[in-house]
Amino acid sequence: MINNSVILEKRGQALWITINRPEKRNAINGEVIAGIALGYRTAHDDKDVRVIVLTGAGDKAFCAGADLQNTGGAFARDFAKPNVDYADLLRLSQNATKPAIARVGGVCMAGG
């Protein structure tokens, strides 16, 4: 576990990345981005991991998209200090060395 917002768990040859914000319908903030990125890096570095499983905690939503309250500043629009963490996460997933499966339960939104 990197933080309370993301749980990393190795199950056999799979690395499970669980977004753990069910009270916010697993909305993405800075902590979630950092946790998912760590999960991808961990899977890449572990030769025993063959697949990544991305899921969300709770039963109401897999992921509601961006946290519009922006408590983590992940999507702040300060052009003087741009935050590129989300873009880095997208690059990590695009260049992943292991296949990823989304285990979706409930609502799934994209793009905030």
N, CA, C and O atoms as CSV, one atom per row, in Angstrom:
chain,resi,resn,atom,element,x,y,z
A,1,MET,N,N,0.846,-1.170,0.000
A,1,MET,CA,C,0.000,0.000,0.000
A,1,MET,C,C,0.895,1.237,0.000
A,1,MET,O,O,1.804,1.349,0.822
A,2,ILE,N,N,0.641,2.153,-0.909
A,2,ILE,CA,C,1.423,3.393,-0.946
A,2,ILE,C,C,0.798,4.436,-0.016
A,2,ILE,O,O,1.511,5.141,0.698
A,3,ASN,N,N,-0.503,4.529,-0.023
A,3,ASN,CA,C,-1.238,5.466,0.808
A,3,ASN,C,C,-2.630,4.874,1.001
A,3,ASN,O,O,-2.905,3.781,0.506
A,4,ASN,N,N,-3.492,5.560,1.695
A,4,ASN,CA,C,-4.837,5.025,1.914
A,4,ASN,C,C,-5.688,5.048,0.656
A,4,ASN,O,O,-6.719,4.378,0.604
A,5,SER,N,N,-5.287,5.794,-0.346
A,5,SER,CA,C,-6.090,5.946,-1.560
A,5,SER,C,C,-5.883,4.836,-2.575
A,5,SER,O,O,-6.731,4.631,-3.443
A,6,VAL,N,N,-4.772,4.116,-2.484
A,6,VAL,CA,C,-4.470,3.036,-3.427
A,6,VAL,C,C,-3.865,1.865,-2.655
A,6,VAL,O,O,-2.987,2.046,-1.812
A,7,ILE,N,N,-4.352,0.669,-2.957
A,7,ILE,CA,C,-3.816,-0.547,-2.343
A,7,ILE,C,C,-3.135,-1.363,-3.432
A,7,ILE,O,O,-3.736,-1.644,-4.469
A,8,LEU,N,N,-1.886,-1.742,-3.201
A,8,LEU,CA,C,-1.146,-2.615,-4.109
A,8,LEU,C,C,-1.050,-3.980,-3.449
A,8,LEU,O,O,-0.641,-4.097,-2.294
A,9,GLU,N,N,-1.433,-5.015,-4.198
A,9,GLU,CA,C,-1.440,-6.358,-3.631
A,9,GLU,C,C,-1.039,-7.365,-4.700
A,9,GLU,O,O,-1.629,-7.413,-5.779
A,10,LYS,N,N,-0.042,-8.158,-4.389
A,10,LYS,CA,C,0.378,-9.202,-5.321
A,10,LYS,C,C,-0.419,-10.468,-5.013
A,10,LYS,O,O,-0.396,-10.972,-3.890
A,11,ARG,N,N,-1.122,-10.974,-6.025
A,11,ARG,CA,C,-1.891,-12.211,-5.900
A,11,ARG,C,C,-1.395,-13.158,-6.985
A,11,ARG,O,O,-1.743,-13.010,-8.156
A,12,GLY,N,N,-0.595,-14.114,-6.595
A,12,GLY,CA,C,-0.012,-15.016,-7.579
A,12,GLY,C,C,0.867,-14.235,-8.531
A,12,GLY,O,O,1.804,-13.557,-8.107
A,13,GLN,N,N,0.567,-14.329,-9.825
A,13,GLN,CA,C,1.349,-13.613,-10.837
A,13,GLN,C,C,0.700,-12.296,-11.255
A,13,GLN,O,O,1.104,-11.682,-12.242
A,14,ALA,N,N,-0.306,-11.870,-10.499
A,14,ALA,CA,C,-0.999,-10.617,-10.808
A,14,ALA,C,C,-0.707,-9.573,-9.741
A,14,ALA,O,O,-0.668,-9.884,-8.550
A,15,LEU,N,N,-0.502,-8.334,-10.173
A,15,LEU,CA,C,-0.407,-7.212,-9.251
A,15,LEU,C,C,-1.739,-6.472,-9.319
A,15,LEU,O,O,-2.100,-5.918,-10.357
A,16,TRP,N,N,-2.454,-6.469,-8.216
A,16,TRP,CA,C,-3.741,-5.783,-8.136
A,16,TRP,C,C,-3.513,-4.367,-7.642
A,16,TRP,O,O,-2.858,-4.147,-6.623
A,17,ILE,N,N,-4.064,-3.408,-8.377
A,17,ILE,CA,C,-4.044,-2.002,-7.990
A,17,ILE,C,C,-5.497,-1.631,-7.711
A,17,ILE,O,O,-6.325,-1.624,-8.622
A,18,THR,N,N,-5.805,-1.324,-6.456
A,18,THR,CA,C,-7.178,-0.993,-6.078
A,18,THR,C,C,-7.262,0.469,-5.681
A,18,THR,O,O,-6.598,0.902,-4.739
A,19,ILE,N,N,-8.078,1.230,-6.399
A,19,ILE,CA,C,-8.358,2.616,-6.013
A,19,ILE,C,C,-9.283,2.524,-4.803
A,19,ILE,O,O,-10.372,1.958,-4.895
A,20,ASN,N,N,-8.859,3.071,-3.681
A,20,ASN,CA,C,-9.551,2.867,-2.413
A,20,ASN,C,C,-10.166,4.167,-1.885
A,20,ASN,O,O,-9.824,4.641,-0.802
A,21,ARG,N,N,-11.076,4.726,-2.676
A,21,ARG,CA,C,-11.803,5.927,-2.249
A,21,ARG,C,C,-13.297,5.724,-2.505
A,21,ARG,O,O,-13.913,6.526,-3.207
A,22,PRO,N,N,-13.885,4.668,-1.947
A,22,PRO,CA,C,-15.286,4.380,-2.267
A,22,PRO,C,C,-16.238,5.505,-1.868
A,22,PRO,O,O,-17.279,5.686,-2.499
A,23,GLU,N,N,-15.891,6.265,-0.822
A,23,GLU,CA,C,-16.753,7.373,-0.391
A,23,GLU,C,C,-16.794,8.486,-1.437
A,23,GLU,O,O,-17.722,9.295,-1.442
A,24,LYS,N,N,-15.804,8.536,-2.316
A,24,LYS,CA,C,-15.739,9.511,-3.421
A,24,LYS,C,C,-15.928,8.812,-4.763
A,24,LYS,O,O,-15.573,9.355,-5.810
A,25,ARG,N,N,-16.485,7.617,-4.725
A,25,ARG,CA,C,-16.668,6.792,-5.927
A,25,ARG,C,C,-15.339,6.614,-6.680
A,25,ARG,O,O,-15.298,6.580,-7.910
A,26,ASN,N,N,-14.259,6.502,-5.898
A,26,ASN,CA,C,-12.911,6.246,-6.418
A,26,ASN,C,C,-12.429,7.313,-7.398
A,26,ASN,O,O,-11.701,7.019,-8.346
A,27,ALA,N,N,-12.846,8.557,-7.155
A,27,ALA,CA,C,-12.407,9.667,-8.005
A,27,ALA,C,C,-10.888,9.830,-7.915
A,27,ALA,O,O,-10.280,9.577,-6.875
A,28,ILE,N,N,-10.302,10.252,-9.014
A,28,ILE,CA,C,-8.846,10.355,-9.125
A,28,ILE,C,C,-8.356,11.703,-8.595
A,28,ILE,O,O,-8.822,12.762,-9.014
A,29,ASN,N,N,-7.404,11.635,-7.663
A,29,ASN,CA,C,-6.714,12.829,-7.182
A,29,ASN,C,C,-5.210,12.550,-7.234
A,29,ASN,O,O,-4.787,11.538,-7.794
A,30,GLY,N,N,-4.417,13.423,-6.667
A,30,GLY,CA,C,-2.965,13.262,-6.723
A,30,GLY,C,C,-2.464,11.983,-6.077
A,30,GLY,O,O,-1.560,11.336,-6.607
A,31,GLU,N,N,-3.039,11.608,-4.934
A,31,GLU,CA,C,-2.621,10.373,-4.265
A,31,GLU,C,C,-2.936,9.144,-5.113
A,31,GLU,O,O,-2.144,8.204,-5.169
A,32,VAL,N,N,-4.088,9.155,-5.767
A,32,VAL,CA,C,-4.470,8.022,-6.622
A,32,VAL,C,C,-3.509,7.919,-7.804
A,32,VAL,O,O,-3.055,6.826,-8.142
A,33,ILE,N,N,-3.202,9.037,-8.424
A,33,ILE,CA,C,-2.263,9.029,-9.552
A,33,ILE,C,C,-0.916,8.458,-9.111
A,33,ILE,O,O,-0.345,7.610,-9.796
A,34,ALA,N,N,-0.412,8.923,-7.971
A,34,ALA,CA,C,0.881,8.434,-7.468
A,34,ALA,C,C,0.821,6.940,-7.168
A,34,ALA,O,O,1.772,6.212,-7.455
A,35,GLY,N,N,-0.283,6.479,-6.598
A,35,GLY,CA,C,-0.416,5.065,-6.265
A,35,GLY,C,C,-0.496,4.165,-7.480
A,35,GLY,O,O,0.131,3.106,-7.516
A,36,ILE,N,N,-1.263,4.579,-8.472
A,36,ILE,CA,C,-1.363,3.780,-9.702
A,36,ILE,C,C,-0.009,3.755,-10.416
A,36,ILE,O,O,0.418,2.712,-10.911
A,37,ALA,N,N,0.655,4.899,-10.464
A,37,ALA,CA,C,1.980,4.955,-11.106
A,37,ALA,C,C,2.959,4.019,-10.403
A,37,ALA,O,O,3.726,3.313,-11.059
A,38,LEU,N,N,2.935,4.013,-9.074
A,38,LEU,CA,C,3.811,3.100,-8.339
A,38,LEU,C,C,3.461,1.649,-8.667
A,38,LEU,O,O,4.351,0.808,-8.790
A,39,GLY,N,N,2.180,1.358,-8.807
A,39,GLY,CA,C,1.767,0.005,-9.170
A,39,GLY,C,C,2.326,-0.425,-10.513
A,39,GLY,O,O,2.827,-1.542,-10.646
A,40,TYR,N,N,2.248,0.442,-11.506
A,40,TYR,CA,C,2.812,0.116,-12.825
A,40,TYR,C,C,4.321,-0.092,-12.740
A,40,TYR,O,O,4.854,-1.020,-13.349
A,41,ARG,N,N,5.011,0.764,-11.988
A,41,ARG,CA,C,6.466,0.613,-11.854
A,41,ARG,C,C,6.822,-0.679,-11.111
A,41,ARG,O,O,7.774,-1.370,-11.473
A,42,THR,N,N,6.050,-0.992,-10.076
A,42,THR,CA,C,6.281,-2.222,-9.313
A,42,THR,C,C,6.102,-3.441,-10.205
A,42,THR,O,O,6.917,-4.362,-10.167
A,43,ALA,N,N,5.045,-3.454,-11.005
A,43,ALA,CA,C,4.798,-4.577,-11.917
A,43,ALA,C,C,5.925,-4.704,-12.933
A,43,ALA,O,O,6.378,-5.809,-13.231
A,44,HIS,N,N,6.370,-3.582,-13.456
A,44,HIS,CA,C,7.461,-3.590,-14.439
A,44,HIS,C,C,8.738,-4.191,-13.847
A,44,HIS,O,O,9.437,-4.957,-14.511
A,45,ASP,N,N,9.032,-3.842,-12.605
A,45,ASP,CA,C,10.281,-4.273,-11.972
A,45,ASP,C,C,10.248,-5.705,-11.437
A,45,ASP,O,O,11.298,-6.293,-11.181
A,46,ASP,N,N,9.059,-6.267,-11.267
A,46,ASP,CA,C,8.925,-7.610,-10.686
A,46,ASP,C,C,8.768,-8.638,-11.801
A,46,ASP,O,O,7.730,-8.690,-12.461
A,47,LYS,N,N,9.793,-9.450,-12.008
A,47,LYS,CA,C,9.762,-10.425,-13.110
A,47,LYS,C,C,8.687,-11.491,-12.913
A,47,LYS,O,O,8.291,-12.148,-13.875
A,48,ASP,N,N,8.211,-11.673,-11.683
A,48,ASP,CA,C,7.179,-12.677,-11.421
A,48,ASP,C,C,5.768,-12.182,-11.744
A,48,ASP,O,O,4.850,-12.987,-11.894
A,49,VAL,N,N,5.593,-10.879,-11.850
A,49,VAL,CA,C,4.280,-10.321,-12.195
A,49,VAL,C,C,4.067,-10.457,-13.694
A,49,VAL,O,O,4.907,-10.038,-14.491
A,50,ARG,N,N,2.931,-11.051,-14.073
A,50,ARG,CA,C,2.622,-11.262,-15.492
A,50,ARG,C,C,1.484,-10.366,-15.976
A,50,ARG,O,O,1.322,-10.173,-17.181
A,51,VAL,N,N,0.690,-9.814,-15.046
A,51,VAL,CA,C,-0.465,-9.007,-15.431
A,51,VAL,C,C,-0.789,-8.016,-14.313
A,51,VAL,O,O,-0.533,-8.274,-13.137
A,52,ILE,N,N,-1.354,-6.881,-14.709
A,52,ILE,CA,C,-1.820,-5.857,-13.775
A,52,ILE,C,C,-3.344,-5.882,-13.801
A,52,ILE,O,O,-3.950,-5.906,-14.872
A,53,VAL,N,N,-3.961,-5.877,-12.620
A,53,VAL,CA,C,-5.417,-5.787,-12.520
A,53,VAL,C,C,-5.732,-4.483,-11.803
A,53,VAL,O,O,-5.327,-4.285,-10.658
A,54,LEU,N,N,-6.455,-3.596,-12.476
A,54,LEU,CA,C,-6.845,-2.309,-11.898
A,54,LEU,C,C,-8.315,-2.383,-11.536
A,54,LEU,O,O,-9.149,-2.727,-12.374
A,55,THR,N,N,-8.639,-2.060,-10.285
A,55,THR,CA,C,-10.027,-2.124,-9.836
A,55,THR,C,C,-10.300,-0.997,-8.851
A,55,THR,O,O,-9.391,-0.272,-8.447
A,56,GLY,N,N,-11.556,-0.864,-8.473
A,56,GLY,CA,C,-11.959,0.145,-7.508
A,56,GLY,C,C,-12.647,-0.492,-6.319
A,56,GLY,O,O,-13.345,-1.496,-6.464
A,57,ALA,N,N,-12.455,0.085,-5.140
A,57,ALA,CA,C,-13.079,-0.422,-3.924
A,57,ALA,C,C,-14.560,-0.040,-3.895
A,57,ALA,O,O,-14.979,0.937,-4.515
A,58,GLY,N,N,-15.334,-0.831,-3.166
A,58,GLY,CA,C,-16.760,-0.552,-3.027
A,58,GLY,C,C,-17.562,-1.134,-4.166
A,58,GLY,O,O,-17.023,-1.770,-5.072
A,59,ASP,N,N,-18.873,-0.903,-4.105
A,59,ASP,CA,C,-19.756,-1.496,-5.115
A,59,ASP,C,C,-20.539,-0.467,-5.922
A,59,ASP,O,O,-21.386,-0.841,-6.733
A,60,LYS,N,N,-20.272,0.819,-5.717
A,60,LYS,CA,C,-21.025,1.851,-6.436
A,60,LYS,C,C,-20.351,2.316,-7.713
A,60,LYS,O,O,-21.025,2.674,-8.679
A,61,ALA,N,N,-19.021,2.314,-7.726
A,61,ALA,CA,C,-18.321,2.839,-8.903
A,61,ALA,C,C,-16.917,2.265,-8.992
A,61,ALA,O,O,-16.222,2.115,-7.987
A,62,PHE,N,N,-16.518,1.950,-10.207
A,62,PHE,CA,C,-15.119,1.607,-10.475
A,62,PHE,C,C,-14.287,2.875,-10.326
A,62,PHE,O,O,-13.290,2.896,-9.604
A,63,CYS,N,N,-14.713,3.942,-11.025
A,63,CYS,CA,C,-14.019,5.224,-10.952
A,63,CYS,C,C,-14.933,6.312,-11.503
A,63,CYS,O,O,-15.510,6.167,-12.581
A,64,ALA,N,N,-15.057,7.398,-10.755
A,64,ALA,CA,C,-15.912,8.506,-11.170
A,64,ALA,C,C,-15.177,9.525,-12.034
A,64,ALA,O,O,-15.753,10.552,-12.394
A,65,GLY,N,N,-13.924,9.262,-12.372
A,65,GLY,CA,C,-13.138,10.222,-13.148
A,65,GLY,C,C,-12.356,11.131,-12.213
A,65,GLY,O,O,-12.019,10.736,-11.097
A,66,ALA,N,N,-12.070,12.327,-12.656
A,66,ALA,CA,C,-11.279,13.268,-11.854
A,66,ALA,C,C,-12.061,13.739,-10.639
A,66,ALA,O,O,-13.273,13.945,-10.713
A,67,ASP,N,N,-11.373,13.907,-9.530
A,67,ASP,CA,C,-11.972,14.471,-8.325
A,67,ASP,C,C,-12.157,15.964,-8.572
A,67,ASP,O,O,-11.186,16.720,-8.584
A,68,LEU,N,N,-13.380,16.381,-8.765
A,68,LEU,CA,C,-13.650,17.776,-9.122
A,68,LEU,C,C,-13.440,18.733,-7.956
A,68,LEU,O,O,-13.362,19.946,-8.155
A,69,GLN,N,N,-13.347,18.198,-6.746
A,69,GLN,CA,C,-13.004,19.056,-5.607
A,69,GLN,C,C,-11.516,19.363,-5.613
A,69,GLN,O,O,-11.061,20.293,-4.945
A,70,ASN,N,N,-10.763,18.578,-6.369
A,70,ASN,CA,C,-9.341,18.831,-6.612
A,70,ASN,C,C,-8.530,18.989,-5.331
A,70,ASN,O,O,-7.625,19.820,-5.256
A,71,THR,N,N,-8.866,18.182,-4.322
A,71,THR,CA,C,-8.163,18.300,-3.049
A,71,THR,C,C,-6.684,17.952,-3.168
A,71,THR,O,O,-5.869,18.444,-2.388
A,72,GLY,N,N,-6.329,17.111,-4.136
A,72,GLY,CA,C,-4.925,16.742,-4.290
A,72,GLY,C,C,-4.179,17.619,-5.271
A,72,GLY,O,O,-2.967,17.465,-5.422
A,73,GLY,N,N,-4.857,18.533,-5.943
A,73,GLY,CA,C,-4.199,19.409,-6.893
A,73,GLY,C,C,-3.751,18.731,-8.172
A,73,GLY,O,O,-2.981,19.304,-8.944
A,74,ALA,N,N,-4.225,17.514,-8.404
A,74,ALA,CA,C,-3.765,16.745,-9.565
A,74,ALA,C,C,-4.159,17.388,-10.885
A,74,ALA,O,O,-3.467,17.225,-11.890
A,75,PHE,N,N,-5.256,18.110,-10.887
A,75,PHE,CA,C,-5.747,18.695,-12.131
A,75,PHE,C,C,-5.819,20.218,-12.032
A,75,PHE,O,O,-6.632,20.851,-12.706
A,76,ALA,N,N,-4.974,20.798,-11.197
A,76,ALA,CA,C,-4.951,22.249,-11.027
A,76,ALA,C,C,-4.539,22.923,-12.330
A,76,ALA,O,O,-3.743,22.385,-13.099
A,77,ARG,N,N,-5.084,24.090,-12.560
A,77,ARG,CA,C,-4.786,24.815,-13.794
A,77,ARG,C,C,-3.902,26.026,-13.497
A,77,ARG,O,O,-4.281,27.168,-13.756
A,78,ASP,N,N,-2.754,25.762,-12.966
A,78,ASP,CA,C,-1.776,26.814,-12.713
A,78,ASP,C,C,-0.687,26.663,-13.770
A,78,ASP,O,O,0.220,25.843,-13.631
A,79,PHE,N,N,-0.789,27.459,-14.816
A,79,PHE,CA,C,0.134,27.314,-15.934
A,79,PHE,C,C,1.561,27.726,-15.573
A,79,PHE,O,O,2.503,27.377,-16.285
A,80,ALA,N,N,1.727,28.460,-14.479
A,80,ALA,CA,C,3.068,28.811,-14.023
A,80,ALA,C,C,3.772,27.593,-13.426
A,80,ALA,O,O,4.998,27.489,-13.474
A,81,LYS,N,N,2.980,26.668,-12.859
A,81,LYS,CA,C,3.519,25.429,-12.274
A,81,LYS,C,C,2.654,24.262,-12.735
A,81,LYS,O,O,1.871,23.730,-11.948
A,82,PRO,N,N,2.780,23.862,-13.977
A,82,PRO,CA,C,1.915,22.784,-14.475
A,82,PRO,C,C,2.212,21.456,-13.782
A,82,PRO,O,O,3.366,21.126,-13.505
A,83,ASN,N,N,1.156,20.709,-13.510
A,83,ASN,CA,C,1.282,19.383,-12.911
A,83,ASN,C,C,1.209,18.361,-14.036
A,83,ASN,O,O,0.204,18.281,-14.742
A,84,VAL,N,N,2.256,17.591,-14.202
A,84,VAL,CA,C,2.311,16.624,-15.299
A,84,VAL,C,C,2.175,15.187,-14.802
A,84,VAL,O,O,2.418,14.243,-15.554
A,85,ASP,N,N,1.785,15.019,-13.535
A,85,ASP,CA,C,1.688,13.673,-12.970
A,85,ASP,C,C,0.700,12.796,-13.732
A,85,ASP,O,O,0.985,11.626,-13.991
A,86,TYR,N,N,-0.459,13.348,-14.095
A,86,TYR,CA,C,-1.455,12.557,-14.819
A,86,TYR,C,C,-0.926,12.171,-16.206
A,86,TYR,O,O,-1.107,11.035,-16.645
A,87,ALA,N,N,-0.285,13.099,-16.882
A,87,ALA,CA,C,0.301,12.793,-18.195
A,87,ALA,C,C,1.373,11.719,-18.067
A,87,ALA,O,O,1.475,10.836,-18.918
A,88,ASP,N,N,2.171,11.790,-17.006
A,88,ASP,CA,C,3.186,10.755,-16.770
A,88,ASP,C,C,2.536,9.394,-16.545
A,88,ASP,O,O,3.040,8.381,-17.031
A,89,LEU,N,N,1.422,9.360,-15.811
A,89,LEU,CA,C,0.710,8.099,-15.587
A,89,LEU,C,C,0.193,7.528,-16.904
A,89,LEU,O,O,0.285,6.322,-17.136
A,90,LEU,N,N,-0.342,8.375,-17.757
A,90,LEU,CA,C,-0.825,7.901,-19.060
A,90,LEU,C,C,0.318,7.320,-19.886
A,90,LEU,O,O,0.148,6.300,-20.554
A,91,ARG,N,N,1.481,7.966,-19.842
A,91,ARG,CA,C,2.650,7.431,-20.555
A,91,ARG,C,C,3.089,6.088,-19.971
A,91,ARG,O,O,3.443,5.171,-20.713
A,92,LEU,N,N,3.066,5.975,-18.647
A,92,LEU,CA,C,3.419,4.701,-18.003
A,92,LEU,C,C,2.498,3.577,-18.474
A,92,LEU,O,O,2.957,2.483,-18.803
A,93,SER,N,N,1.203,3.854,-18.503
A,93,SER,CA,C,0.259,2.809,-18.916
A,93,SER,C,C,0.403,2.496,-20.401
A,93,SER,O,O,0.272,1.340,-20.805
A,94,GLN,N,N,0.667,3.499,-21.207
A,94,GLN,CA,C,0.845,3.277,-22.643
A,94,GLN,C,C,2.091,2.446,-22.927
A,94,GLN,O,O,2.088,1.624,-23.843
A,95,ASN,N,N,3.138,2.647,-22.165
A,95,ASN,CA,C,4.404,1.950,-22.382
A,95,ASN,C,C,4.597,0.760,-21.446
A,95,ASN,O,O,5.713,0.263,-21.296
A,96,ALA,N,N,3.528,0.306,-20.824
A,96,ALA,CA,C,3.621,-0.791,-19.855
A,96,ALA,C,C,4.197,-2.049,-20.494
A,96,ALA,O,O,3.933,-2.360,-21.656
A,97,THR,N,N,4.985,-2.754,-19.708
A,97,THR,CA,C,5.602,-3.996,-20.180
A,97,THR,C,C,4.767,-5.219,-19.823
A,97,THR,O,O,5.106,-6.339,-20.207
A,98,LYS,N,N,3.673,-5.007,-19.087
A,98,LYS,CA,C,2.768,-6.093,-18.707
A,98,LYS,C,C,1.357,-5.697,-19.132
A,98,LYS,O,O,1.013,-4.516,-19.094
A,99,PRO,N,N,0.531,-6.673,-19.538
A,99,PRO,CA,C,-0.848,-6.335,-19.888
A,99,PRO,C,C,-1.624,-5.894,-18.649
A,99,PRO,O,O,-1.326,-6.315,-17.531
A,100,ALA,N,N,-2.618,-5.042,-18.866
A,100,ALA,CA,C,-3.455,-4.556,-17.766
A,100,ALA,C,C,-4.911,-4.901,-18.049
A,100,ALA,O,O,-5.386,-4.810,-19.181
A,101,ILE,N,N,-5.597,-5.296,-17.000
A,101,ILE,CA,C,-7.019,-5.632,-17.074
A,101,ILE,C,C,-7.752,-4.698,-16.119
A,101,ILE,O,O,-7.327,-4.519,-14.978
A,102,ALA,N,N,-8.840,-4.108,-16.572
A,102,ALA,CA,C,-9.687,-3.310,-15.689
A,102,ALA,C,C,-10.817,-4.204,-15.186
A,102,ALA,O,O,-11.607,-4.717,-15.978
A,103,ARG,N,N,-10.891,-4.386,-13.886
A,103,ARG,CA,C,-11.974,-5.147,-13.261
A,103,ARG,C,C,-13.006,-4.117,-12.822
A,103,ARG,O,O,-12.922,-3.563,-11.725
A,104,VAL,N,N,-13.982,-3.868,-13.693
A,104,VAL,CA,C,-14.944,-2.793,-13.510
A,104,VAL,C,C,-16.195,-3.325,-12.823
A,104,VAL,O,O,-16.784,-4.315,-13.257
A,105,GLY,N,N,-16.589,-2.659,-11.755
A,105,GLY,CA,C,-17.850,-2.941,-11.083
A,105,GLY,C,C,-18.525,-1.619,-10.789
A,105,GLY,O,O,-17.927,-0.748,-10.157
A,106,GLY,N,N,-19.747,-1.452,-11.231
A,106,GLY,CA,C,-20.438,-0.189,-11.011
A,106,GLY,C,C,-20.128,0.803,-12.120
A,106,GLY,O,O,-19.738,0.423,-13.225
A,107,VAL,N,N,-20.307,2.074,-11.807
A,107,VAL,CA,C,-20.161,3.158,-12.773
A,107,VAL,C,C,-18.686,3.395,-13.098
A,107,VAL,O,O,-17.819,3.266,-12.233
A,108,CYS,N,N,-18.417,3.744,-14.355
A,108,CYS,CA,C,-17.063,4.093,-14.779
A,108,CYS,C,C,-17.162,5.321,-15.676
A,108,CYS,O,O,-17.783,5.264,-16.737
A,109,MET,N,N,-16.557,6.429,-15.259
A,109,MET,CA,C,-16.575,7.664,-16.034
A,109,MET,C,C,-15.148,8.008,-16.442
A,109,MET,O,O,-14.190,7.614,-15.778
A,110,ALA,N,N,-15.019,8.736,-17.522
A,110,ALA,CA,C,-13.692,9.128,-17.992
A,110,ALA,C,C,-13.661,10.627,-18.246
A,110,ALA,O,O,-14.663,11.235,-18.621
A,111,GLY,N,N,-12.508,11.195,-18.038
A,111,GLY,CA,C,-12.299,12.593,-18.392
A,111,GLY,C,C,-12.827,13.594,-17.390
A,111,GLY,O,O,-12.826,14.791,-17.679
A,112,GLY,N,N,-13.274,13.165,-16.236
A,112,GLY,CA,C,-13.763,14.078,-15.199
A,112,GLY,C,C,-15.148,14.475,-15.489
A,112,GLY,O,O,-15.742,15.243,-14.732
